[in-house]
Each structure stands twice: as structure tokens, then as C-alpha cells.
Amino acid sequence: MTKTEKSSLDCPEDRSWLGEGQSEAQLTSVSGPDGAETNDDRPAWDSKIQYVLAQVGFSVGLGNVWRFPYLCHQNGGGAFMLLYVFLLLIVGVPLFFMELAAGQSIRQGSIGVWKHISPKLAGIGYSSCMVCFYVALYYNVIIAWSLFYMGNSFQYPLPWQQCPIDVTTNDTVKECASSSPTSFFWFRKALNITNSIEESGEFNAIMTGCLLAAWSIVSLAMIKGIKSSAKVMYFSSVFPYVVLFIFLIRGLMLDGAIEGITYMFYPKLEIWGNVQVWRQAATQVFFALGLGYGSIIAYSSYNPVHNNCHRDALMVSGINFMTSVLASLVVFIVLGFRAKNIALRCVAKNLGLLNLMASSNDSSQHWWPWFNMTDPDSVSIPEYREWYSHYSSMVGPKITDCNLEEEMNKGVEGTGLAFIAFTEVMALFPASPFWSTLFFLMLLNLGLSTMFGTMQGILTPLMDNFSLLGRHRTLLTVSSCALGFIIGLLFTQRSGNYFVTMFDDYSATLPLVIVVIFETVSVAWVYGTDRFLDDIEVMLKWRPPVVYKYLWKYVCLLAMVGLLVASFLRMVFKRPTYTAWNQSTNAPVFLRFNPVASVSNESSIMLISATDFYFFSLSVIFLVTSLFLILTPELRVICFGHKMM
């Protein structure tokens, strides 16, 4: 490829630390792992649609289905959406465009991209690979759970539709009767969970098999690189949209759908004054687009050099947001249906108690209901609540309020939304096994398409920069998946769900934000935004708007630093907690991590405490990230103004 001559950075003497030849080399000139400029034999996408599906499949994941709706639910509905769109436009899209352009122009993975700007910046890429591996470890466990539930959906009635019978007492299992069939199936049948993270318990054999199946699927789909994974993407990226639209159409026919949609879009603008809401919106933008993983860079590196990556950035970001809105519609419709069913059952229960009172007392009292108590179906929730608001003090504590909005306010997120709330609703549908199978097949495909991108963020940089690994792609892929399965056995213990929560909350957030901060510094201040825009102009044949220069140099950088500080302060001042299932009370409880090590009842071996493990894991992540990033000479020059030997 022809290079265009351009001058070096403003002060060549002061910028010599960029590395020999780097200050004069255009970004679009590419060196292979051995120094040769060879990208002619690099794999490429068969078509543009393959590439778009891959990027959309990676960025649209489980978070769009259960995290974004929860944040809307908790933070003002439509007001949160407006805030999200604002941050998406001024932070998300520019950073997404930056990663797309860097990968496409240099045609290398995350290590090669930053190594090309300066050999001493390669640590940013290594950090991306490391965080990708942490995420892949626990993300594939969620895919294993989806496989387990999908396998259990091929029976009627669904196993979580009603409580099982204890064969010894010929009565309903107490734990199930005290909670709900869906909660019992999730915590006891699927996870067989312990009471706390300190009680590790034995391995869950069924979940271990499901995890092995999940890693096998990932390995087989990626064994030939993008040539094999791209073919799977045609189904895994498109199928979730088909299912979401089917659920949307079916959901609109449900009683309570309108209430759910109204709750979703009703704006509460006062939330804009809450700093934590801004932090949550920025974090969701950050993770929804998959920034910092290196997967965006890896996928775009297989593009033709003159592909319009600016249009791709706008298109994929737009599709991602619209998918979140579509998923939120489905979730709120389902939650509205669920809340209305709970409220109607509450009304029926209270009317039954009132009927008992009528049989033993005078029913001609002035406060007695004017509606027909013998037919609960004829009594609406507003009608019952109007009566209750006037005469609640006269009927005693056994008669309760039945508040639909209060049920909607009980936010459900993450695994609780997918494996408890949604399964409860699926059991109420006619032909429930069909809807359950469809739902968990959608979750499976959402998870797999994101896993493919995450693994690509690990494998592509390694193969690009190490010739030996590049020549043994199949062995590297299988070995990486095998290693992921072995380490992932941590999550198939009976306490594994607690470790999934720990990794999800703490293993990736801060390191990824740090990675993106240093990526932005490298492009905007080390390489230079003007030079970067020049290189993009060579690729696109037109120059992107100059506003990107200021967004990259100031707005995005300050936003990421602010997010880092806010996230770190929250971690410092809010003691880490997790939700545990207490078998004696048959209810979820919030526990703090116990700083005291415990001794196993089954042996005298001292177990590492949850807090010790948490801080050890976090310390390792920060330590390795710091070694790769903070100690990088170029970044020390920027921060301190002199070069340290």
C-alpha cells in the first residue's frame, strides 16, 4: 500500500520516545509479527453483512436484555434513556469509531495496533487480552445455565411450574412452598446453592457438564477463525431479534402490557441530578459497545482498508441502542403482566378472607365492600384499592393493599430477571415449553455471539504478534478454551453463582476503564488527533468532522477519568456485598464478605475467605494492568514531563 509523506510530530527531539521510524510512519503502514509489512494474506470477511453481524453480535449481549431494562426501571424510565443517548453520542460513538478506525487502518489485533504507534505501548493490548479472558471465564457459565434451562424446557409441565412433592412426607417441599417454584428450581435444582460464599460445597455435576458443552461450542465455532465463526453469526446474531419481535407481539396481547409500557416510558427528570445515575448510564454505554476488550479492533482488522468505518460506528451504535429499547419493551411488558397477575391474586386472596369474615360477622357494616366479593374476576384492582384506601383501618392487618405499581417497583436484574421472573411468566403461557425453549435459545445465541467476539479479542492479537501461535491457530483455540473450562470449574461449585457475581461486578469494570483511558491518551496525545484524522482521511477518502478531535482529546478522556474516579470511590465507600440464598429462611439475603477465614466442617483445611479472594483477585488485576500500563515509558513522559530510564 502506498504511503503518503507527512511531517513528524511537532517536536521531534522531545518525541523521540515514540520509537525509531514511528514518528514518520503513517498509521496505515502495517508491520507483521516479524517486522515485514505483510497483510496481503490476512483473512477477510466474505461480505459486509458478515462483518456487521459480527460487530452487532458482539456488542449486543445479555446486558441489553437484563441490565439496560433494569437501569431504566430503577432510574426514571424515559429520563434515563435520554441521558443514555446523550452519553452514547458524545462518548460512546467517538470511542467506538476510534477503535474501529485503528483496527482497520493497521489491520492488527489490539496488541499490534498500540505496538505500531509505539512498540512500548503494546502493554495496552496485553491488558485488553487479559481482561477479555477474565470476562470469558464467567460469561460462558451464563451460557451453561442457559443450556441447562433450555434442556429442561422440553417437558410439560415445565419443572419450575409447580412445587415438587416430598416423597417422605407426601407434602410439598417446604423450601419451595415458602418461596416460589421458580426460585426453588433456580437456587436448589439448577445451582444447588450454598448459604454463603464461604461454604464452597462440592462440584455441581450437571452444571460442569453444561459448562463443558458451552466451551466445546465456542471452540468448534472458532476453530477456523472468522471463516467458521462468521457462518455461525448468521444465525446467532439474527435469531435473537426474531425471538424479541415474537415476544413483543405476544406480549402486547397480555393483560398488564400497557401498564408495563407506561411505567417504562414515564420520565422522572429529577434523576438527572443524581451523580450515581450518570455513572450507571456511562458504565452501560461503555459495556454495551464493548469498548476496551480489543474485540472491536480485532473484527475491524479483517476489513478492507477503505471500508467506511465511520458509517459502521454510527450504524452499530444505533442498532445496539434500538436493541436495548426493544428488549426493554419486552421486559417491561412481561413485568407488567407478572405484576398484574400478582396484584389480581392478592385481590382474590383478600376477597376470600373477607368472605370468611362475612360468614362470622355482620356484613351490613357501612365499610363493607360494595362490589361482588364472591366473584374475584369481576373486581378490578383500582376498584379494590379505592375501597381499601377508605376502610383499611377497619378490616384488620390480614387484609392488605394490592398495589400494581409497588409490584412493578420491585426491580429484577441479571440472572433474577432471566431465570426467575421470566421463567415464572413462561409457565403462565399456553404451550409454555415452546415459549421457554424459544427464550433460552435466544439467551444462548446472545451469549455465544458475545463470547465469539470476546475470544477473538484474545486470539487475534496473540496470533498477529507471535508467529508460532499464528501458525497453530487450531491448537491455540482449543488450548484457550480448555484452559477456560478448567479455571471455570470455580463457578460450577455449589457456591459458584457467588463467584460469578463477584467477577461480574469487580473483575472487568475498573481495568477496562483504565484500558480505554490509555487508548484515548495514546491516540489523542501520543500519536496526535490531527495525524489520526489524516490517516482516516486516507482510508475513507474524506475527512471526518473536526469535532472528533476535541471529543477524543478532552470530552471522552475527561468522561472516562470521571467514570474511573466515581467507580473507584463507590468501591471504596460501599462495602462489597452479594445476594445469597438462605436455605433456613427460604429467602434471598444480602451478605457482606466475611473478612475472617473459615474452617471447613468436612476437613480441617483452612479455606481462603471470600474477602481475601476478592481483594486478592482485584489486586492481581490492578497489579498486572499497572505493570503493562502505568510503567509504560511514553505515558510517564506525558504525566511527568521527563523520561525515566
C-alpha positions as CSV (number, residue, x, y, z in Angstrom):
1,M,0.0,0.0,0.0
2,T,1.3,3.5,-0.9
3,K,2.4,5.7,1.9
4,T,1.8,9.4,1.9
5,E,4.6,11.6,3.3
6,K,3.8,13.7,6.3
7,S,5.9,15.6,8.8
8,S,6.7,14.2,12.2
9,L,5.2,15.4,15.5
10,D,5.7,19.0,16.5
11,C,8.9,18.5,18.4
12,P,10.9,15.5,17.1
13,E,13.6,15.9,19.7
14,D,11.1,15.7,22.6
15,R,9.1,13.0,21.0
16,S,11.9,10.6,20.1
17,W,10.5,8.1,22.6
18,L,7.8,7.1,20.0
19,G,10.3,4.7,18.7
20,E,12.5,4.7,15.6
21,G,10.6,5.3,12.4
22,Q,7.3,5.6,14.2
23,S,7.1,9.4,14.1
24,E,7.4,9.4,10.3
25,A,5.4,6.3,9.5
26,Q,1.8,6.7,8.6
27,L,-0.7,4.7,10.8
28,T,-1.9,2.7,7.8
29,S,1.5,1.2,7.2
30,V,1.5,-2.3,8.8
31,S,4.2,-4.5,10.0
32,G,3.8,-8.2,10.6
33,P,5.0,-10.0,13.6
34,D,8.5,-10.4,12.3
35,G,8.8,-6.8,11.1
36,A,7.7,-7.4,7.5
37,E,4.9,-5.3,6.0
38,T,2.7,-8.1,5.1
39,N,-1.1,-8.2,5.4
40,D,-1.9,-9.5,2.0
41,D,-2.6,-13.0,3.3
42,R,-4.7,-11.8,6.3
43,P,-8.1,-13.4,6.5
44,A,-11.0,-11.2,5.5
45,W,-14.8,-11.1,5.8
46,D,-16.6,-12.8,2.9
47,S,-19.1,-9.9,2.9
48,K,-20.0,-6.7,4.6
49,I,-23.1,-8.3,6.2
50,Q,-20.8,-10.9,7.9
51,Y,-18.8,-8.1,9.5
52,V,-21.8,-6.1,10.6
53,L,-23.4,-9.2,12.1
54,A,-20.2,-9.9,14.0
55,Q,-19.9,-6.4,15.4
56,V,-23.6,-6.3,16.3
57,G,-23.4,-9.8,17.8
58,F,-20.5,-8.9,20.0
59,S,-21.9,-5.6,21.2
60,V,-25.5,-6.8,21.7
61,G,-25.3,-9.2,24.5
62,L,-27.1,-10.3,27.7
63,G,-26.7,-6.9,29.2
64,N,-29.0,-5.4,26.6
65,V,-31.7,-7.9,27.7
66,W,-31.4,-7.8,31.5
67,R,-29.1,-4.9,32.5
68,F,-30.4,-1.9,30.4
69,P,-34.1,-2.6,31.2
70,Y,-33.2,-2.8,34.9
71,L,-31.4,0.6,34.8
72,C,-34.4,2.2,33.1
73,H,-36.6,0.6,35.7
74,Q,-34.6,1.9,38.6
75,N,-33.6,5.3,37.2
76,G,-36.6,7.2,35.8
77,G,-37.6,5.3,32.7
78,G,-37.6,7.6,29.7
79,A,-35.3,10.1,31.5
80,F,-32.6,7.5,31.8
81,M,-33.0,6.7,28.1
82,L,-32.4,10.4,27.2
83,L,-29.3,10.5,29.4
84,Y,-28.1,7.3,27.8
85,V,-28.5,8.6,24.3
86,F,-26.6,11.8,25.2
87,L,-23.6,9.9,26.6
88,L,-23.7,7.5,23.7
89,L,-23.4,10.4,21.2
90,I,-20.6,12.3,23.0
91,V,-18.6,9.4,24.5
92,G,-19.7,6.0,23.1
93,V,-19.7,6.7,19.4
94,P,-16.4,8.6,19.2
95,L,-14.6,5.9,21.2
96,F,-16.2,3.1,19.1
97,F,-15.2,5.0,15.9
98,M,-11.6,5.4,17.3
99,E,-11.2,1.6,17.9
100,L,-12.8,0.7,14.5
101,A,-10.5,3.1,12.6
102,A,-7.4,2.0,14.5
103,G,-8.0,-1.7,13.8
104,Q,-9.0,-1.2,10.2
105,S,-6.0,1.1,9.3
106,I,-3.3,-1.0,11.0
107,R,-5.0,-4.4,10.3
108,Q,-3.8,-5.9,13.5
109,G,-5.3,-7.0,16.8
110,S,-5.2,-4.9,19.9
111,I,-1.5,-5.6,20.7
112,G,-0.4,-4.9,17.2
113,V,-2.3,-1.6,17.0
114,W,-0.7,0.0,20.0
115,K,2.6,-1.6,19.3
116,H,2.5,0.1,15.8
117,I,2.0,3.5,17.3
118,S,5.0,2.7,19.6
119,P,6.5,-0.7,20.5
120,K,6.4,0.4,24.1
121,L,2.6,0.8,24.1
122,A,2.0,-2.9,23.4
123,G,1.0,-3.4,27.1
124,I,-2.4,-1.8,26.4
125,G,-3.2,-4.7,24.1
126,Y,-1.9,-7.3,26.5
127,S,-4.2,-5.8,29.2
128,S,-7.2,-6.0,26.8
129,C,-6.4,-9.7,26.3
130,M,-6.2,-10.3,30.0
131,V,-9.5,-8.6,30.8
132,C,-11.2,-10.5,27.9
133,F,-10.0,-13.7,29.4
134,Y,-11.4,-12.8,32.8
135,V,-14.8,-11.9,31.3
136,A,-14.8,-15.1,29.1
137,L,-14.4,-17.3,32.2
138,Y,-17.6,-16.3,33.9
139,Y,-19.6,-15.3,30.8
140,N,-19.5,-18.8,29.5
141,V,-21.0,-20.0,32.8
142,I,-24.2,-18.0,32.0
143,I,-24.3,-19.8,28.6
144,A,-24.0,-23.1,30.5
145,W,-27.0,-22.0,32.7
146,S,-29.0,-21.2,29.5
147,L,-28.2,-24.7,28.1
148,F,-29.4,-26.3,31.3
149,Y,-32.7,-24.4,31.3
150,M,-33.2,-25.0,27.6
151,G,-32.7,-28.7,28.1
152,N,-35.3,-28.7,30.9
153,S,-37.8,-26.8,28.7
154,F,-38.6,-29.9,26.6
155,Q,-41.2,-31.3,29.1
156,Y,-44.7,-30.5,30.1
157,P,-45.5,-29.1,32.6
158,L,-42.3,-27.2,33.0
159,P,-40.3,-28.4,36.0
160,W,-40.4,-24.9,37.6
161,Q,-44.2,-24.6,37.1
162,Q,-45.2,-26.1,40.4
163,C,-43.5,-27.2,43.6
164,P,-42.3,-30.8,43.8
165,I,-43.7,-33.3,46.4
166,D,-41.5,-34.6,49.2
167,V,-41.8,-38.4,48.9
168,T,-41.1,-38.9,52.6
169,T,-43.9,-36.7,53.9
170,N,-46.1,-36.8,50.8
171,D,-46.3,-33.0,51.1
172,T,-45.0,-30.0,49.2
173,V,-41.3,-29.4,49.7
174,K,-41.0,-26.8,52.4
175,E,-38.3,-24.7,50.8
176,C,-40.4,-24.4,47.6
177,A,-43.7,-23.7,49.5
178,S,-42.0,-20.9,51.4
179,S,-40.6,-19.2,48.3
180,S,-41.9,-19.9,44.8
181,P,-41.5,-22.8,42.3
182,T,-39.2,-20.7,40.0
183,S,-36.9,-19.6,42.9
184,F,-36.7,-23.1,44.2
185,F,-35.8,-24.5,40.8
186,W,-33.1,-21.9,40.2
187,F,-31.5,-22.0,43.6
188,R,-32.0,-25.6,44.6
189,K,-32.4,-27.7,41.4
190,A,-30.1,-25.7,39.0
191,L,-27.4,-24.3,41.3
192,N,-28.0,-26.4,44.5
193,I,-26.5,-23.3,46.1
194,T,-24.9,-23.0,49.5
195,N,-25.9,-20.4,52.1
196,S,-22.9,-18.2,51.6
197,I,-19.7,-17.9,49.6
198,E,-17.6,-19.3,52.4
199,E,-19.4,-22.7,52.0
200,S,-17.9,-23.8,48.7
201,G,-19.7,-27.1,48.5
202,E,-18.9,-29.9,46.1
203,F,-19.0,-29.6,42.3
204,N,-22.4,-29.4,40.6
205,A,-22.0,-32.3,38.1
206,I,-24.8,-31.2,35.8
207,M,-23.5,-27.6,35.5
208,T,-20.0,-28.9,35.0
209,G,-21.3,-30.9,32.0
210,C,-23.1,-27.8,30.7
211,L,-20.0,-25.7,31.0
212,L,-18.0,-28.3,29.1
213,A,-20.7,-28.2,26.4
214,A,-20.6,-24.4,26.3
215,W,-16.8,-24.3,25.9
216,S,-17.0,-27.0,23.2
217,I,-19.5,-25.0,21.2
218,V,-17.2,-21.9,21.4
219,S,-14.2,-24.0,20.4
220,L,-15.8,-25.6,17.4
221,A,-17.3,-22.3,16.2
222,M,-13.9,-20.6,16.3
223,I,-11.6,-23.3,15.3
224,K,-11.1,-21.9,11.8
225,G,-11.1,-18.3,12.9
226,I,-13.5,-15.8,11.4
227,K,-14.2,-18.2,8.5
228,S,-16.0,-20.6,10.8
229,S,-17.4,-18.1,13.5
230,A,-18.8,-15.8,10.8
231,K,-21.0,-18.6,9.5
232,V,-22.4,-19.2,12.9
233,M,-23.0,-15.5,13.3
234,Y,-25.7,-15.6,10.5
235,F,-27.9,-17.5,13.0
236,S,-26.6,-16.4,16.4
237,S,-26.8,-12.7,15.6
238,V,-30.2,-12.7,13.8
239,F,-32.2,-15.2,15.8
240,P,-32.4,-13.1,19.0
241,Y,-34.2,-10.3,17.0
242,V,-36.7,-12.8,15.7
243,V,-37.4,-14.0,19.2
244,L,-37.7,-10.5,20.6
245,F,-40.2,-9.5,18.0
246,I,-42.2,-12.7,18.6
247,F,-42.2,-12.0,22.3
248,L,-43.2,-8.3,21.7
249,I,-46.2,-9.3,19.6
250,R,-47.2,-12.0,22.0
251,G,-46.6,-9.7,25.0
252,L,-48.8,-6.9,23.6
253,M,-51.8,-9.3,23.9
254,L,-51.2,-9.8,27.6
255,D,-53.2,-8.2,30.4
256,G,-50.9,-5.7,32.0
257,A,-48.8,-4.9,28.9
258,I,-50.0,-1.3,28.7
259,E,-49.2,-0.7,32.4
260,G,-45.7,-2.1,31.9
261,I,-45.0,0.2,28.8
262,T,-46.4,3.2,30.6
263,Y,-44.1,2.5,33.6
264,M,-41.1,2.2,31.2
265,F,-41.6,5.5,29.3
266,Y,-42.8,7.7,32.1
267,P,-39.9,10.2,32.6
268,K,-38.6,11.2,36.0
269,L,-36.3,14.1,35.1
270,E,-35.2,14.6,38.7
271,I,-32.8,11.7,38.4
272,W,-30.5,13.8,36.2
273,G,-29.3,15.5,39.4
274,N,-28.1,12.1,40.8
275,V,-24.4,11.5,40.2
276,Q,-24.8,7.7,40.5
277,V,-27.3,7.7,37.7
278,W,-24.8,9.4,35.4
279,R,-22.2,6.8,36.5
280,Q,-24.6,3.9,35.7
281,A,-25.5,5.4,32.3
282,A,-21.9,5.9,31.4
283,T,-21.0,2.4,32.5
284,Q,-23.8,0.9,30.5
285,V,-22.7,2.9,27.3
286,F,-19.2,1.7,27.9
287,F,-20.0,-2.0,28.3
288,A,-22.9,-2.1,25.8
289,L,-20.5,-1.2,22.9
290,G,-17.7,-3.5,24.2
291,L,-15.1,-0.8,24.4
292,G,-11.6,-1.8,25.6
293,Y,-11.9,-5.5,25.0
294,G,-9.9,-5.4,21.8
295,S,-12.7,-7.3,20.0
296,I,-13.8,-4.3,18.1
297,I,-10.2,-3.7,16.9
298,A,-9.8,-7.4,16.0
299,Y,-13.0,-7.6,14.0
300,S,-12.3,-4.4,12.1
301,S,-8.8,-5.5,11.3
302,Y,-10.2,-8.0,8.8
303,N,-11.9,-5.3,6.8
304,P,-10.8,-3.8,3.5
305,V,-8.7,-0.7,4.2
306,H,-11.1,1.7,2.5
307,N,-14.3,0.4,4.3
308,N,-16.4,3.2,5.7
309,C,-15.8,2.6,9.4
310,H,-17.4,5.9,10.4
311,R,-20.8,4.7,9.0
312,D,-20.2,1.4,10.7
313,A,-19.7,3.1,14.1
314,L,-22.9,5.0,13.7
315,M,-24.9,2.0,12.4
316,V,-23.7,-0.5,15.1
317,S,-24.2,2.0,17.9
318,G,-27.7,2.8,16.6
319,I,-28.6,-0.9,16.3
320,N,-27.2,-1.5,19.8
321,F,-29.4,1.2,21.3
322,M,-32.5,0.2,19.4
323,T,-32.0,-3.4,20.5
324,S,-31.8,-2.2,24.2
325,V,-35.1,-0.3,23.7
326,L,-36.7,-3.4,22.0
327,A,-35.5,-5.7,24.8
328,S,-36.8,-3.2,27.4
329,L,-40.2,-3.1,25.8
330,V,-40.4,-6.9,26.0
331,V,-39.1,-7.0,29.6
332,F,-41.5,-4.2,30.8
333,I,-44.5,-5.9,29.1
334,V,-43.6,-9.2,30.8
335,L,-43.0,-7.5,34.1
336,G,-46.3,-5.6,33.7
337,F,-48.1,-8.9,33.1
338,R,-46.4,-10.5,36.0
339,A,-47.2,-7.6,38.4
340,K,-50.8,-7.5,37.4
341,N,-51.1,-11.3,37.9
342,I,-49.6,-10.9,41.4
343,A,-51.9,-8.0,42.2
344,L,-55.0,-9.9,41.0
345,R,-54.0,-12.9,43.1
346,C,-53.7,-10.5,46.0
347,V,-57.2,-9.2,45.4
348,A,-58.6,-12.7,45.2
349,K,-56.9,-13.7,48.4
350,N,-58.2,-10.7,50.3
351,L,-61.7,-11.2,49.0
352,G,-61.6,-14.8,50.2
353,L,-60.7,-13.5,53.7
354,L,-63.5,-11.0,53.6
355,N,-65.9,-13.8,52.7
356,L,-64.8,-15.7,55.8
357,M,-65.3,-12.6,57.8
358,A,-68.8,-12.1,56.3
359,S,-69.8,-15.6,57.4
360,S,-69.0,-14.9,61.0
361,N,-69.8,-11.2,61.3
362,D,-72.5,-8.7,60.3
363,S,-72.0,-7.9,56.6
364,S,-74.2,-4.8,56.8
365,Q,-71.5,-2.6,58.2
366,H,-71.0,0.7,56.4
367,W,-67.4,-0.1,55.4
368,W,-68.4,-3.4,53.8
369,P,-67.3,-3.6,50.1
370,W,-70.0,-2.6,47.6
371,F,-68.6,-5.0,44.9
372,N,-69.3,-8.7,44.5
373,M,-66.9,-10.5,46.7
374,T,-67.9,-13.9,45.6
375,D,-66.6,-13.3,42.1
376,P,-63.0,-12.0,42.3
377,D,-62.7,-11.8,38.5
378,S,-65.3,-9.1,38.4
379,V,-63.4,-6.9,40.8
380,S,-60.7,-4.6,39.3
381,I,-57.6,-3.6,41.0
382,P,-58.5,0.2,41.1
383,E,-61.9,-0.6,42.5
384,Y,-60.5,-2.8,45.3
385,R,-57.8,-0.2,46.1
386,E,-60.4,2.6,46.3
387,W,-62.3,0.6,48.9
388,Y,-59.1,-0.3,50.8
389,S,-57.9,3.3,50.9
390,H,-61.1,4.3,52.7
391,Y,-61.6,1.4,55.1
392,S,-58.2,-0.3,55.6
393,S,-58.2,0.7,59.3
394,M,-61.4,-1.1,60.0
395,V,-60.6,-4.6,58.5
396,G,-57.5,-5.5,60.4
397,P,-54.0,-6.4,59.4
398,K,-54.9,-9.6,57.5
399,I,-56.4,-7.6,54.6
400,T,-53.6,-6.0,52.6
401,D,-53.3,-3.5,49.8
402,C,-52.8,-4.8,46.3
403,N,-50.6,-2.2,44.6
404,L,-49.7,-2.8,40.9
405,E,-47.1,-0.1,40.9
406,E,-45.4,-1.4,44.0
407,E,-45.0,-4.8,42.3
408,M,-43.5,-3.0,39.3
409,N,-41.1,-1.2,41.6
410,K,-39.6,-4.4,42.7
411,G,-36.7,-4.3,40.3
412,V,-35.3,-7.5,39.0
413,E,-32.0,-7.7,37.2
414,G,-29.5,-10.1,35.8
415,T,-30.0,-13.8,36.5
416,G,-33.0,-13.0,38.7
417,L,-34.8,-11.5,35.6
418,A,-33.9,-14.3,33.2
419,F,-34.1,-17.4,35.4
420,I,-36.8,-16.4,38.0
421,A,-39.1,-13.6,36.7
422,F,-39.2,-14.7,33.0
423,T,-39.5,-18.4,33.8
424,E,-42.4,-17.6,36.1
425,V,-44.2,-15.8,33.2
426,M,-43.3,-18.5,30.7
427,A,-45.1,-21.0,32.9
428,L,-48.3,-19.0,32.6
429,F,-48.3,-19.0,28.8
430,P,-50.3,-21.7,26.8
431,A,-47.8,-24.1,25.2
432,S,-45.3,-23.0,27.9
433,P,-42.5,-25.4,26.8
434,F,-42.4,-23.7,23.3
435,W,-42.0,-20.2,24.8
436,S,-39.5,-21.3,27.3
437,T,-37.3,-23.1,24.7
438,L,-37.5,-20.0,22.5
439,F,-36.5,-17.7,25.3
440,F,-33.5,-19.7,26.4
441,L,-32.4,-20.4,22.9
442,M,-32.3,-16.6,22.4
443,L,-30.2,-16.2,25.6
444,L,-27.9,-18.9,24.3
445,N,-27.3,-17.1,21.0
446,L,-26.9,-13.7,22.6
447,G,-24.3,-15.2,24.9
448,L,-22.5,-17.1,22.1
449,S,-22.2,-14.1,19.7
450,T,-20.7,-12.0,22.5
451,M,-18.3,-14.9,23.5
452,F,-17.1,-15.2,19.9
453,G,-16.1,-11.5,20.0
454,T,-14.5,-11.8,23.4
455,M,-12.4,-14.8,22.4
456,Q,-11.5,-13.1,19.1
457,G,-10.2,-10.2,21.3
458,I,-7.8,-12.8,22.9
459,L,-6.8,-14.9,19.9
460,T,-6.3,-12.3,17.1
461,P,-3.7,-10.2,18.9
462,L,-1.8,-13.2,20.0
463,M,-1.7,-14.8,16.5
464,D,-0.8,-11.4,14.9
465,N,2.2,-10.8,17.2
466,F,3.5,-14.3,17.8
467,S,4.3,-16.2,14.6
468,L,4.4,-19.6,16.3
469,L,0.9,-19.1,17.6
470,G,-0.3,-17.8,14.3
471,R,0.9,-21.0,12.6
472,H,-1.0,-23.1,15.1
473,R,-4.4,-21.4,15.2
474,T,-6.4,-24.6,15.9
475,L,-4.2,-25.7,18.8
476,L,-4.2,-22.2,20.3
477,T,-8.0,-22.0,20.1
478,V,-8.6,-25.4,21.6
479,S,-6.0,-24.8,24.3
480,S,-7.5,-21.5,25.3
481,C,-11.0,-23.0,25.6
482,A,-9.6,-25.9,27.6
483,L,-7.9,-23.6,30.0
484,G,-11.0,-21.5,30.3
485,F,-13.0,-24.6,31.2
486,I,-10.5,-25.8,33.8
487,I,-10.4,-22.4,35.5
488,G,-14.1,-22.0,35.1
489,L,-14.7,-25.1,37.3
490,L,-14.5,-22.5,40.1
491,F,-18.0,-21.4,39.0
492,T,-19.5,-24.9,39.0
493,Q,-19.2,-25.4,42.7
494,R,-22.4,-25.0,44.7
495,S,-21.1,-21.5,45.6
496,G,-20.2,-20.8,42.0
497,N,-23.0,-18.3,41.5
498,Y,-21.5,-16.0,44.1
499,F,-18.2,-16.0,42.3
500,V,-19.9,-15.2,39.0
501,T,-21.4,-12.2,40.7
502,M,-18.0,-11.2,42.1
503,F,-16.3,-11.4,38.8
504,D,-19.1,-9.6,37.0
505,D,-19.0,-6.7,39.5
506,Y,-15.3,-6.3,40.0
507,S,-13.0,-8.2,37.6
508,A,-13.5,-6.1,34.5
509,T,-15.1,-2.7,35.3
510,L,-12.1,-0.7,36.5
511,P,-9.4,-2.4,34.4
512,L,-11.4,-1.9,31.2
513,V,-12.0,1.8,32.0
514,I,-8.2,2.1,32.6
515,V,-7.5,0.4,29.3
516,V,-9.8,2.8,27.4
517,I,-8.3,5.9,29.1
518,F,-4.8,4.9,28.0
519,E,-6.1,4.0,24.5
520,T,-7.5,7.5,24.3
521,V,-4.3,9.1,25.6
522,S,-2.3,7.1,23.1
523,V,-4.4,8.2,20.1
524,A,-5.2,11.8,21.2
525,W,-1.9,12.8,22.9
526,V,0.8,10.4,21.9
527,Y,0.1,9.8,18.2
528,G,-2.0,13.0,17.8
529,T,-5.5,13.6,16.7
530,D,-4.6,15.5,13.6
531,R,-2.3,12.7,12.4
532,F,-5.0,10.2,13.3
533,L,-7.6,12.1,11.3
534,D,-5.2,12.4,8.4
535,D,-4.9,8.6,8.4
536,I,-8.6,8.2,8.5
537,E,-8.9,10.6,5.6
538,V,-6.6,8.4,3.5
539,M,-8.8,5.4,4.3
540,L,-12.2,6.9,3.8
541,K,-11.3,9.4,1.0
542,W,-12.9,12.1,3.1
543,R,-12.1,13.8,6.4
544,P,-14.3,13.1,9.5
545,P,-15.7,16.2,11.3
546,V,-13.2,18.1,13.3
547,V,-15.4,17.7,16.4
548,Y,-13.9,14.3,16.9
549,K,-10.6,15.9,17.6
550,Y,-12.0,17.7,20.6
551,L,-14.1,14.8,21.7
552,W,-11.1,12.4,21.8
553,K,-8.7,14.9,23.4
554,Y,-11.0,16.3,26.1
555,V,-14.6,15.1,26.4
556,C,-14.1,11.3,26.1
557,L,-10.9,11.4,28.2
558,L,-12.5,13.5,31.0
559,A,-15.6,11.4,30.9
560,M,-13.6,8.2,31.3
561,V,-11.5,9.6,34.1
562,G,-14.7,10.8,35.8
563,L,-16.2,7.3,35.5
564,L,-13.0,5.7,36.9
565,V,-13.0,8.0,39.9
566,A,-16.7,7.5,40.6
567,S,-16.4,3.8,40.2
568,F,-13.4,3.6,42.5
569,L,-14.9,5.8,45.2
570,R,-18.1,3.7,45.1
571,M,-16.0,0.6,45.6
572,V,-14.1,2.2,48.5
573,F,-17.0,3.6,50.4
574,K,-19.6,0.9,49.7
575,R,-18.7,-2.3,51.3
576,P,-18.9,-5.2,48.8
577,T,-22.0,-7.3,49.3
578,Y,-23.7,-10.2,47.5
579,T,-27.1,-11.7,47.4
580,A,-27.2,-15.2,49.0
581,W,-29.9,-17.8,49.3
582,N,-30.6,-18.8,52.9
583,Q,-32.0,-22.3,53.0
584,S,-33.3,-22.0,56.5
585,T,-35.4,-18.9,55.8
586,N,-36.0,-19.8,52.2
587,A,-35.4,-16.3,51.0
588,P,-32.6,-14.2,49.5
589,V,-30.4,-12.2,51.9
590,F,-27.8,-9.6,51.4
591,L,-24.4,-10.5,53.0
592,R,-21.1,-8.7,53.4
593,F,-18.0,-10.6,52.6
594,N,-16.7,-12.1,55.8
595,P,-13.1,-11.0,56.5
596,V,-12.5,-13.9,58.8
597,A,-11.2,-17.1,57.3
598,S,-13.3,-20.2,58.0
599,V,-12.6,-23.8,58.6
600,S,-14.4,-26.5,56.7
601,N,-16.6,-28.8,58.7
602,E,-15.7,-31.7,56.5
603,S,-11.9,-31.3,56.9
604,S,-9.5,-29.2,58.9
605,I,-8.3,-27.4,55.9
606,M,-8.4,-23.6,56.3
607,L,-10.3,-22.0,53.4
608,I,-9.5,-18.7,52.0
609,S,-12.3,-16.2,52.9
610,A,-14.4,-14.5,50.3
611,T,-13.0,-11.1,51.1
612,D,-9.4,-12.4,50.9
613,F,-10.2,-13.9,47.5
614,Y,-11.9,-10.7,46.4
615,F,-9.1,-8.4,47.3
616,F,-6.5,-10.9,46.0
617,S,-8.3,-11.1,42.6
618,L,-8.7,-7.3,42.4
619,S,-5.1,-6.7,43.5
620,V,-3.8,-9.1,40.8
621,I,-5.9,-7.4,38.1
622,F,-4.7,-3.9,39.2
623,L,-1.1,-5.1,39.6
624,V,-0.8,-6.6,36.1
625,T,-2.7,-3.8,34.5
626,S,-0.3,-1.3,36.2
627,L,2.7,-3.2,35.0
628,F,1.5,-3.1,31.5
629,L,0.2,0.5,31.5
630,I,1.3,2.7,34.3
631,L,5.0,1.7,33.9
632,T,4.9,2.4,30.1
633,P,7.7,5.0,29.4
634,E,5.6,7.1,26.9
635,L,2.8,7.6,29.4
636,R,5.3,8.6,32.1
637,V,6.7,11.3,29.8
638,I,3.2,12.7,29.3
639,C,2.4,12.6,33.0
640,F,5.7,13.8,34.4
641,G,7.3,15.6,31.5
642,H,10.6,13.7,31.5
643,K,11.9,10.3,30.5
644,M,12.8,7.9,33.2
645,M,15.4,5.3,32.3
